Every structure is written in structure tokens, then in C-alpha cells.
Amino acid sequence: MKILILGAGQVGSTVAESLVSEANDITVVDTDPAKLRMLQDRFDLRTLVGNASHPSVLTQAGIADADMLLAVTQSDEVNMVACKLAASLHNTPTKIARIRATDYLMHPEIFSDQNFCVDFSICPEQILTEYICKLIEFPEALQVLEFAHGLVSLVAVRVVADGPLVGKALRNLREHAPHIEARVAAIFRHDGPIIPQGDTVIEAGDELFFIAATENIRTVLKELRRMDKPAKRVMIVGGGNIGRRLARALEQNYQVKLIEHNKKSCERLASELTHSLVLNGDGTDENLLAAEHIGSVDVLCALTNDDENNIMAALLAKKGGARKVVALINRSAYVELVQGGQIDIALSPAQVTIGSLLAYVRQGDVAVVHSLRRGAAEALEMVVHGDRRSSNVVGRRIDEIDLPKGATIGTVVRGKEVIMGHHDTVIEAEDHVIVFVINKEMIRKVEKLFQVGVGFF
């Protein structure tokens, strides 16, 4: 697939890195030559310095025969104009724009074919806000991701030493709670993947990914590890786009304190937020944290634009007694260093966002894609079409499907019914099948497996 990416920031660079490894023809456009040089040094792709909203730049970048335009610059207006030009001048098949301003998102008609011709819009800040809300709702989890319009959830947890299943085989999960349907899709031990079998023994420190009906998530968590108390008090460091959105999303159900160093921003936040306490100060000030009773905080989210400040605020909060700390970190090298240490969760905005983009890039009918373990693995919701003659999966039991090594079917959603993926489960047309792939090199094989043969058409 020939893909034109506009913007070499965190989102654009992460998408380019993910897609170039899958044999796509990638061109990246940005006004910053230094960012483009870094990309070109690391990956096999084309780059072009220029303004992404200029017709001549788009033409030079190869928009005429591009299959997809990903407009993810920092400017909503540049992204929308680029989509309009791609549609008007070159009839580009798929156009995706990053849109940050709520004002635009509240008027979806401006993205229509009669206006800016944006086929799909994504808002990274909103995606990240919803992601953090789930982590606060389930404080035991490292990741909580939804499929099938919220009917199914995939949850990652770290097994603690005193967990009820430590030292026991996976088959004990079903014996321990026979009334709960859940499936362990993958285990990561010492950062290496393990394909779960019935006799796989759970060890303390394991990172377990399990799939279950969303309504059963809390019950399954109880079986896997000691449950934390529900979060009540949340402290947010940073009142930018993400911090403001998160405070607004949480303030009706949690006690929220927001620390922002800029006085004018504090005044604006105080007028916008109705139930949150807004404090003017520095989130890395140990005395301020102590004065605001950091030891009684259930979750601290450090969400400024500065990675180092976020890391320091999270470390100081943990030292001061905060139960769980989450740090927003843009640099992937930092994420690898701090994840799982004193900082409970290190969030990479680009990795959280990328799944929304990958769903449009994946071949076949892919409803949802979630990037896992900082891009090392993926979970895909594939919609099955065809019949036994035209499809490699329809009418077959799961143990008859030739899945690539490292890929497992976790759940099948049929209408509103959630069916755990056992060996004798038969796949039917129009099922939504959730596939966990621990090796990204196998993604193309999984996509090909679920595609309908030519005879179907």
C-alpha cells in the first residue's frame, strides 16, 4: 500500500515506524528537515521537506497514486486542507485527519464530501483521555482495551506474588471460577512472549493478557490478583489539552485536584471545571505534594508536555505515598526505562493513538486494532465474511484454522453474544473475531487468512 504521512511528530513517526516494517511504500512530509533526517536514517522510507497544505508539495510527495493520506500534523487546518486537496485534485481513496479542536469535532458535517472530504478523523487527546479513564476505573490493570462496541475487554495485569493463582496451571482458572468465561490470550515473562497452554504455570511478575465479556472483568481480576480499593482521589499534574479533558471526564465521579504552573491557564481551568480543585504550582515541588496530602491520593497522572517533569512528578508522588502513578512520556526510550519500576504505568501517546490509525490500514474487514506492549504485539477485531468455500475460517472450528505461529483467537462476538474461543468453537459468517498476535511479523498472514476469496464477489 502506498501511504503518504503528513507530519513527522510523535504520531506520524510512530505510524511510519509501524507501517514501514510491513512492506508499505511510505512517504513522510514535514517542514522540519532534522525530524525527517532522523526518520530516513532509521527506516526505509521517502521524506520531503515542505508545507503539507500546498498542492505542489503533495504532488511532489506522490499524492497522485497514493492509496491513503494520513494527515497528522500539529495543525487541524493544515490536515483538513490537505484532505480537501487530495480529494479534489487526485481523488485519493482514503483520507484521515488528526483533529484536536473540540469545536471542529462538534460539527462533523464539516468533514463531509461536500466540505473538507475527511473520511475519518482521530483526536489523540480524546483517545488518551478515555484510555486513562479506564486505568483509573480498574487500578489493578496495566491496559484496558475494548472491542465489539464495548461488549468485550482485553485487560493486561501484572501478577503479584500473593495472587491466588501463582504457581498454578492456567486450567485452574476455569476450575477456580467455573461460572466465569475468560481466556488468557498471552503471557509475557521477562519481556518475552509465552503462548498460553492449559499446563502453563503462572509466576509472580508475569504480565497476563486476558479477554472476557466487559461485565465480567472485575470478577476475573479478583481471581488473578489481590484487588486494589476503588480509586476515589485523583491528582492531575498539567492542565494542557489532556489534563483538562481528563479532569472534565473524572470530576463528577472522583475527587480531582489539578496542578498547573501557568497562572492564566489556572484561571481558565478554574472557570471551565465545576467540581475540580485547580492549584497554581509545580507538580515536581515535593512540599506542594505533601501539603496536598499526596499520601492519600489513589492515582496521580503526570500529563505535562515535558517528559522529565512527568517522570519526576510521578517518582516524587510514589515516594510520598500515592497508590498508583501514571506518567505521560513521549520518548520511547524513556518508556522502556521507567515502565514497571517505581512508575506503575508509562504512557506513550503515540502508541495509545496508533491503533485508531492501524484499523484503516489493515487489509480485510478490520473493525478495531489495539497496539500492545509498546507496539510489539497487536490485538485485532476481524469481521468475518463469505462462506466455507470462499473463506478460510467460516464454518471451521478454531483448531481447524491454520493460524500463524504466535496468533490466537481469544473471543468470538456473534450479535450481542460473547463466545470464548475454545478449540471446538465454530466460526460463522459476520462473526467478530478477536485475534491476539504476539509477533507483528505475522500480521500480514493473519489479514490474508481472514480475507474473502475472489469467488465470493
C-alpha positions as CSV (number, residue, x, y, z in Angstrom):
1,M,0.0,0.0,0.0
2,K,1.3,3.5,-0.9
3,I,0.8,5.8,2.1
4,L,1.5,9.5,2.4
5,I,2.0,10.7,6.0
6,L,1.9,14.4,6.7
7,G,3.7,15.3,9.9
8,A,6.8,13.8,11.4
9,G,5.9,14.4,15.1
10,Q,5.4,11.6,17.6
11,V,2.2,10.3,16.0
12,G,3.5,10.5,12.4
13,S,6.9,9.0,13.3
14,T,5.3,6.1,15.3
15,V,2.8,5.3,12.5
16,A,5.7,5.4,9.9
17,E,7.8,3.0,12.0
18,S,4.9,0.6,12.4
19,L,3.9,0.6,8.7
20,V,7.3,0.6,7.1
21,S,8.1,-2.7,8.7
22,E,5.1,-4.2,6.9
23,A,6.4,-3.6,3.4
24,N,4.3,-0.5,2.7
25,D,5.6,2.3,0.5
26,I,5.8,5.3,2.9
27,T,6.5,9.0,2.2
28,V,6.6,11.5,5.1
29,V,6.2,15.2,4.7
30,D,7.2,17.8,7.3
31,T,8.6,21.4,7.5
32,D,11.4,20.3,9.9
33,P,14.4,18.8,7.9
34,A,16.0,17.5,11.2
35,K,13.0,15.3,12.0
36,L,12.9,13.9,8.5
37,R,16.6,13.1,8.5
38,M,16.2,11.1,11.7
39,L,13.4,9.1,10.2
40,Q,15.3,8.5,7.0
41,D,18.4,7.3,8.9
42,R,16.3,4.8,10.8
43,F,13.8,3.5,8.2
44,D,13.5,2.7,4.6
45,L,11.1,5.4,3.5
46,R,11.0,8.7,1.5
47,T,10.8,12.1,3.0
48,L,10.0,15.6,1.7
49,V,10.5,19.0,3.3
50,G,7.6,21.3,2.7
51,N,4.2,22.6,3.8
52,A,1.7,19.8,3.7
53,S,-1.2,22.0,2.7
54,H,0.5,23.2,-0.6
55,P,-0.7,21.4,-3.8
56,S,2.8,21.3,-5.3
57,V,4.2,19.7,-2.1
58,L,1.5,17.0,-2.1
59,T,2.1,16.4,-5.8
60,Q,5.8,16.1,-5.3
61,A,5.2,13.6,-2.4
62,G,3.3,11.3,-4.8
63,I,-0.3,12.0,-3.8
64,A,-1.5,11.2,-7.4
65,D,-1.2,7.5,-6.9
66,A,-1.3,7.2,-3.1
67,D,-3.8,4.7,-1.6
68,M,-4.1,6.6,1.7
69,L,-3.3,10.0,3.2
70,L,-2.6,10.3,6.9
71,A,-2.7,14.0,7.8
72,V,-1.3,14.1,11.4
73,T,0.5,17.5,11.6
74,Q,0.0,19.7,14.7
75,S,-2.4,21.9,12.7
76,D,-6.0,20.9,12.3
77,E,-6.3,23.4,9.5
78,V,-3.4,22.0,7.5
79,N,-4.7,18.5,8.0
80,M,-8.2,19.4,6.7
81,V,-6.9,21.4,3.7
82,A,-4.6,18.5,2.7
83,C,-7.5,16.1,2.7
84,K,-9.6,18.5,0.6
85,L,-6.8,18.9,-1.9
86,A,-6.2,15.2,-2.0
87,A,-9.8,14.6,-2.8
88,S,-10.3,17.5,-5.2
89,L,-7.1,17.2,-7.3
90,H,-6.3,13.5,-7.1
91,N,-9.3,11.6,-5.8
92,T,-7.2,9.8,-3.1
93,P,-9.2,6.8,-1.8
94,T,-8.8,7.2,1.9
95,K,-8.1,10.4,3.8
96,I,-7.6,10.5,7.6
97,A,-7.0,13.7,9.6
98,R,-5.8,14.4,13.1
99,I,-8.3,16.9,14.6
100,R,-7.6,18.3,18.1
101,A,-10.0,21.2,18.4
102,T,-13.3,20.2,20.1
103,D,-15.0,23.0,18.1
104,Y,-14.4,21.1,14.8
105,L,-15.3,17.7,16.3
106,M,-18.7,19.1,17.5
107,H,-19.6,19.8,13.8
108,P,-18.9,16.5,11.9
109,E,-20.7,17.9,8.8
110,I,-17.5,19.9,8.0
111,F,-15.7,16.7,7.3
112,S,-18.2,15.5,4.6
113,D,-17.5,15.1,0.9
114,Q,-19.2,18.4,0.2
115,N,-16.7,20.2,2.6
116,F,-13.2,19.0,3.7
117,C,-13.5,15.4,2.5
118,V,-12.1,13.8,5.7
119,D,-13.1,10.2,5.6
120,F,-12.0,9.5,9.2
121,S,-10.9,11.9,11.9
122,I,-8.9,11.0,15.0
123,C,-8.4,13.0,18.2
124,P,-5.3,11.7,20.0
125,E,-6.1,13.7,23.1
126,Q,-9.6,12.2,23.4
127,I,-8.3,8.7,22.8
128,L,-5.7,9.1,25.5
129,T,-8.2,10.6,27.9
130,E,-10.5,7.6,27.5
131,Y,-7.6,5.2,27.9
132,I,-6.5,6.8,31.2
133,C,-10.1,6.8,32.5
134,K,-10.1,3.0,32.1
135,L,-6.9,2.7,34.0
136,I,-8.4,4.7,36.9
137,E,-11.6,2.6,36.8
138,F,-9.5,-0.6,37.0
139,P,-6.5,0.4,39.2
140,E,-5.1,-3.2,39.0
141,A,-4.7,-3.1,35.2
142,L,-1.8,-2.1,33.0
143,Q,-4.1,-1.8,30.0
144,V,-7.8,-2.0,29.4
145,L,-9.0,-2.1,25.8
146,E,-12.5,-2.5,24.4
147,F,-13.8,-4.5,21.4
148,A,-17.1,-5.1,19.7
149,H,-18.6,-1.7,20.8
150,G,-17.7,-2.4,24.5
151,L,-19.0,-5.9,24.8
152,V,-15.5,-7.4,25.2
153,S,-12.5,-6.1,27.0
154,L,-8.8,-7.1,26.8
155,V,-7.0,-6.5,30.1
156,A,-3.3,-6.7,30.9
157,V,-2.4,-7.3,34.6
158,R,0.9,-7.9,36.4
159,V,0.6,-11.0,38.6
160,V,1.6,-10.2,42.2
161,A,3.4,-12.6,44.5
162,D,0.4,-13.3,46.7
163,G,-2.0,-13.7,43.8
164,P,-4.4,-16.6,44.2
165,L,-3.2,-18.4,41.0
166,V,0.6,-18.0,41.4
167,G,2.2,-21.4,41.0
168,K,-0.9,-22.9,39.5
169,A,-1.6,-24.0,35.9
170,L,-3.9,-21.9,33.7
171,R,-6.5,-24.6,33.6
172,N,-7.0,-23.9,37.3
173,L,-8.6,-20.5,36.3
174,R,-11.6,-22.4,35.0
175,E,-11.7,-24.8,37.9
176,H,-11.3,-21.9,40.3
177,A,-14.2,-19.9,38.8
178,P,-16.3,-22.2,36.6
179,H,-19.1,-19.6,36.3
180,I,-16.8,-17.0,34.6
181,E,-15.9,-17.2,30.9
182,A,-12.4,-15.8,30.3
183,R,-9.5,-16.6,28.1
184,V,-5.8,-15.8,28.7
185,A,-4.6,-14.7,25.3
186,A,-0.9,-14.3,26.0
187,I,1.6,-14.2,28.8
188,F,4.8,-12.0,28.8
189,R,7.5,-13.2,31.1
190,H,10.8,-11.3,31.4
191,D,9.6,-9.3,28.4
192,G,9.4,-12.5,26.3
193,P,6.0,-13.9,25.0
194,I,4.6,-17.3,26.0
195,I,1.8,-18.9,24.1
196,P,-0.6,-20.0,26.9
197,Q,-1.4,-23.7,27.3
198,G,-3.6,-25.4,29.9
199,D,-0.5,-26.6,31.7
200,T,1.3,-23.2,31.7
201,V,2.1,-22.3,35.3
202,I,1.6,-18.6,36.3
203,E,4.5,-17.0,38.0
204,A,4.7,-13.8,40.1
205,G,5.7,-10.9,37.8
206,D,4.0,-12.3,34.7
207,E,2.1,-9.9,32.5
208,L,-1.1,-11.6,31.6
209,F,-3.4,-10.5,28.8
210,F,-6.9,-11.9,29.3
211,I,-10.2,-11.4,27.3
212,A,-13.6,-11.6,28.8
213,A,-17.0,-10.0,28.5
214,T,-16.7,-6.5,29.8
215,E,-19.3,-7.1,32.5
216,N,-17.1,-9.9,33.9
217,I,-13.8,-8.0,34.0
218,R,-13.8,-7.2,37.7
219,T,-14.7,-10.7,38.7
220,V,-11.8,-12.1,36.6
221,L,-9.4,-9.6,38.1
222,K,-10.3,-10.9,41.6
223,E,-9.2,-14.4,40.5
224,L,-5.9,-13.2,39.1
225,R,-4.6,-10.9,41.8
226,R,-5.5,-9.2,45.1
227,M,-7.9,-6.4,44.3
228,D,-7.0,-2.8,44.9
229,K,-9.5,-0.5,46.6
230,P,-11.5,1.5,44.0
231,A,-9.9,4.9,43.2
232,K,-11.6,7.9,44.7
233,R,-8.9,10.7,44.8
234,V,-7.1,11.6,41.6
235,M,-4.4,14.2,41.2
236,I,-3.5,15.5,37.7
237,V,-0.2,17.4,37.0
238,G,-0.5,19.5,33.9
239,G,-3.6,21.5,32.7
240,G,-3.0,21.2,29.0
241,N,-5.3,19.6,26.4
242,I,-5.1,16.1,28.0
243,G,-5.1,17.2,31.7
244,R,-8.1,19.5,31.1
245,R,-10.0,16.7,29.2
246,L,-9.2,14.2,31.9
247,A,-10.3,16.4,34.8
248,R,-13.6,17.2,33.0
249,A,-14.2,13.4,32.4
250,L,-13.5,12.5,36.0
251,E,-14.8,15.3,38.2
252,Q,-18.4,14.0,38.5
253,N,-17.3,10.7,40.0
254,Y,-13.9,11.3,41.6
255,Q,-12.3,13.9,43.9
256,V,-10.0,15.7,41.4
257,K,-7.1,18.1,42.1
258,L,-5.3,19.6,39.1
259,I,-1.8,21.3,39.4
260,E,-0.9,23.8,36.7
261,H,2.2,26.0,36.8
262,N,0.8,28.8,34.5
263,K,-1.4,31.2,36.4
264,K,-3.5,32.3,33.4
265,S,-4.1,28.6,32.5
266,C,-5.2,28.0,36.1
267,E,-7.8,30.8,35.9
268,R,-9.2,29.4,32.6
269,L,-9.3,25.9,34.0
270,A,-11.0,27.1,37.2
271,S,-13.7,28.7,35.2
272,E,-14.2,25.6,33.0
273,L,-14.1,22.9,35.6
274,T,-17.0,22.7,38.1
275,H,-16.0,20.2,40.7
276,S,-12.2,20.0,40.4
277,L,-9.8,21.9,42.7
278,V,-7.3,23.8,40.5
279,L,-3.9,24.6,42.1
280,N,-1.3,27.0,40.7
281,G,2.1,25.4,41.4
282,D,4.8,23.0,40.2
283,G,4.0,19.2,40.2
284,T,7.6,18.4,41.0
285,D,7.5,20.5,44.2
286,E,7.8,18.0,47.0
287,N,6.5,20.5,49.5
288,L,3.4,21.2,47.4
289,L,2.6,17.5,47.0
290,A,3.0,17.0,50.8
291,A,0.7,19.9,51.5
292,E,-1.9,18.5,49.2
293,H,-1.8,15.1,51.0
294,I,-0.2,13.1,48.3
295,G,-0.1,10.1,50.6
296,S,-3.9,9.8,50.3
297,V,-4.1,10.1,46.5
298,D,-5.2,6.9,44.8
299,V,-3.9,7.8,41.3
300,L,-1.6,10.6,40.2
301,C,-1.4,11.3,36.4
302,A,1.6,13.4,35.3
303,L,0.4,14.8,31.9
304,T,2.6,17.9,31.2
305,N,4.4,18.4,27.8
306,D,7.7,17.7,29.5
307,D,8.8,14.0,29.8
308,E,11.4,14.7,32.6
309,N,8.9,16.7,34.7
310,N,6.3,13.9,34.3
311,I,8.8,11.3,35.4
312,M,10.0,13.4,38.4
313,A,6.4,14.3,39.5
314,A,5.4,10.6,39.3
315,L,8.5,9.4,41.2
316,L,8.0,12.1,43.9
317,A,4.3,11.2,44.2
318,K,5.2,7.5,44.6
319,K,7.8,8.3,47.2
320,G,5.2,10.5,49.0
321,G,2.7,7.6,49.2
322,A,0.5,7.8,46.1
323,R,-1.0,4.4,45.5
324,K,-0.6,4.4,41.7
325,V,1.3,6.8,39.4
326,V,0.9,7.3,35.6
327,A,3.4,9.3,33.6
328,L,2.9,10.6,30.0
329,I,6.2,10.0,28.2
330,N,6.7,10.9,24.5
331,R,10.2,9.5,24.1
332,S,10.0,5.7,23.6
333,A,13.5,5.1,25.1
334,Y,12.2,6.7,28.4
335,V,9.1,4.5,28.4
336,E,11.2,1.3,28.2
337,L,13.4,2.6,31.1
338,V,10.8,3.5,33.6
339,Q,7.8,1.2,32.9
340,G,7.3,-1.3,35.7
341,G,9.7,0.3,38.2
342,Q,8.6,3.0,40.7
343,I,6.3,4.3,38.0
344,D,3.4,2.0,37.6
345,I,2.4,2.9,34.0
346,A,4.4,4.9,31.5
347,L,2.1,6.1,28.7
348,S,3.3,6.7,25.2
349,P,0.7,8.9,23.5
350,A,1.7,7.8,20.0
351,Q,1.4,4.1,20.9
352,V,-2.1,4.6,22.5
353,T,-3.2,6.5,19.4
354,I,-1.8,4.3,16.7
355,G,-4.4,1.6,17.0
356,S,-7.0,4.0,15.7
357,L,-5.0,4.6,12.6
358,L,-4.0,1.0,12.0
359,A,-7.6,-0.1,11.8
360,Y,-7.8,1.8,8.5
361,V,-4.5,0.4,7.2
362,R,-5.0,-3.2,7.9
363,Q,-6.3,-5.3,5.0
364,G,-9.6,-7.2,5.2
365,D,-12.6,-6.0,7.3
366,V,-10.9,-4.8,10.5
367,A,-13.1,-3.1,13.0
368,V,-10.6,-2.3,15.8
369,V,-6.9,-2.5,16.2
370,H,-5.1,-2.1,19.6
371,S,-1.3,-1.8,19.8
372,L,0.1,-3.7,22.8
373,R,3.4,-3.7,24.7
374,R,4.6,-0.5,23.0
375,G,4.0,-1.8,19.5
376,A,5.5,-5.3,19.9
377,A,2.1,-7.1,19.7
378,E,-1.4,-6.3,18.4
379,A,-5.0,-7.3,19.0
380,L,-7.4,-7.1,16.1
381,E,-11.1,-7.4,15.8
382,M,-11.7,-9.0,12.4
383,V,-15.2,-9.2,10.8
384,V,-15.7,-12.5,9.0
385,H,-17.4,-12.6,5.6
386,G,-18.1,-15.3,3.0
387,D,-18.9,-19.0,3.3
388,R,-16.9,-22.2,3.7
389,R,-16.0,-22.2,0.0
390,S,-14.7,-18.6,-0.2
391,S,-13.3,-18.2,3.3
392,N,-10.5,-19.9,5.2
393,V,-12.3,-19.5,8.6
394,V,-16.1,-19.6,8.0
395,G,-17.7,-22.9,9.0
396,R,-14.5,-24.2,10.6
397,R,-13.6,-25.0,14.2
398,I,-10.8,-22.9,15.7
399,D,-8.5,-25.9,15.8
400,E,-9.0,-26.4,12.1
401,I,-7.9,-22.8,11.2
402,D,-4.3,-22.5,10.1
403,L,-3.4,-19.6,12.3
404,P,0.2,-18.3,12.0
405,K,2.5,-19.1,14.9
406,G,2.0,-16.6,17.7
407,A,-1.6,-15.8,16.8
408,T,-4.5,-16.9,18.9
409,I,-8.3,-16.4,18.7
410,G,-9.5,-15.1,22.1
411,T,-13.1,-14.4,21.6
412,V,-15.9,-14.5,19.0
413,V,-18.8,-12.0,19.2
414,R,-22.0,-13.1,17.4
415,G,-24.6,-10.3,17.6
416,K,-24.7,-9.5,21.3
417,E,-23.4,-12.9,22.4
418,V,-19.8,-13.2,23.6
419,I,-18.3,-16.6,23.0
420,M,-14.9,-17.6,24.4
421,G,-12.5,-19.0,21.7
422,H,-12.2,-22.7,22.6
423,H,-10.7,-25.3,20.2
424,D,-14.2,-26.6,19.1
425,T,-15.8,-23.1,18.6
426,V,-17.1,-22.9,15.0
427,I,-16.7,-19.5,13.2
428,E,-19.8,-18.2,11.3
429,A,-20.2,-15.5,8.7
430,E,-20.4,-12.0,10.1
431,D,-18.8,-13.0,13.4
432,H,-16.4,-10.5,15.0
433,V,-13.3,-12.5,15.8
434,I,-10.7,-11.0,18.2
435,V,-7.2,-12.2,17.3
436,F,-4.2,-11.7,19.5
437,V,-0.9,-11.6,17.6
438,I,2.3,-11.6,19.8
439,N,4.6,-11.3,16.7
440,K,3.9,-8.3,14.5
441,E,5.7,-10.1,11.6
442,M,2.6,-12.4,11.4
443,I,0.1,-9.6,10.9
444,R,0.0,-9.9,7.1
445,K,-0.6,-13.6,7.3
446,V,-3.5,-13.1,9.8
447,E,-5.0,-10.5,7.4
448,K,-4.7,-12.8,4.4
449,L,-6.2,-15.7,6.4
450,F,-9.4,-13.7,7.1
451,Q,-9.8,-12.2,3.6
452,V,-12.5,-13.5,1.4
453,G,-11.6,-15.3,-1.8
454,V,-12.3,-13.8,-5.2
455,G,-15.1,-16.3,-5.8
456,F,-17.2,-14.6,-3.1
457,F,-17.6,-11.5,-5.3
